[in-house]
Amino acid sequence: MKDINVIFDMDGTLIDTEKLYRKYWPMAFADCGYELSDERALKLRSLGRPFAPEQFKIWYGPDFDYNKVRNRRKEYIEEHVNKYGIELRPGVITLLDWLEKEKITTAIATATDEERTEKYLKMVGLSGRFKRIICATMVEHGKPAPDIYEFAASCLDTDKENIFAVEDAPNGVKSAYSAGLKVIYVPDQTPTDDEIRDMIYAEVPSIDGIIDIIKRVRE
């Protein structure tokens, strides 16, 4: 593995926003007359279209208004972000600086739309640090389908076997693994479980631990 590239998930991996989804999904549901447990909120992490709307209909019936609840959740998060800002996950700058020094190409594959992705990256000072930014709106199926990672990998000048995907959520792990990439798991809201354990190439408690993984691969 000589020409190594790294594709990052964004929410919960680079920026500390997954906790906001966990908090504001249930509040949005309550505003619309429903109840969402914490267990179900966690299952929604990185769940893209059409899977999220389908999952809600399984839980709440065919008449569930997905867009109404989702838009309310987006309002809550935007209010929070505009008031308090966004924090980077620990170790992100250390890792990105090292990857840049080593001339390792990086990209992002995120379930967040283009407008908010650009806004969030600018807020945390990461604009311009990635070769490509791929959003779920650019592909037919979101995570856990492989579409977004397949597309992101096709935008990089190397074979899939040379690409690491960095994820914090099970749905993202499934997406990257199904696309044939080597998945590094950096747990955020949930630990590794039996469903994804065999899909993971390596697990690190902090994202800057990836430096040692790449060093070993290059030896």
Secondary structure, 3 states (H helix, E strand, C coil): CCCCEEEECCECCCECCHHHHHHHHHHHHHHCCCCCCHHHHHHCCCCCCCHHHHHHHHHHCCCCCHHHHHHHHHHHHHHHHHHHCCCECCCHHHHHHHHHHCCCEEEEEECCCHHHHHHHHHHCCCCCCCCEEEEHHHCCCCCCCCHHHHHHHHCCCCCHHHEEEEECCHHHHHHHHHCCCEEEECCCCCCCCCCCHHHEEEECCCHHHHHHHHHHHHC
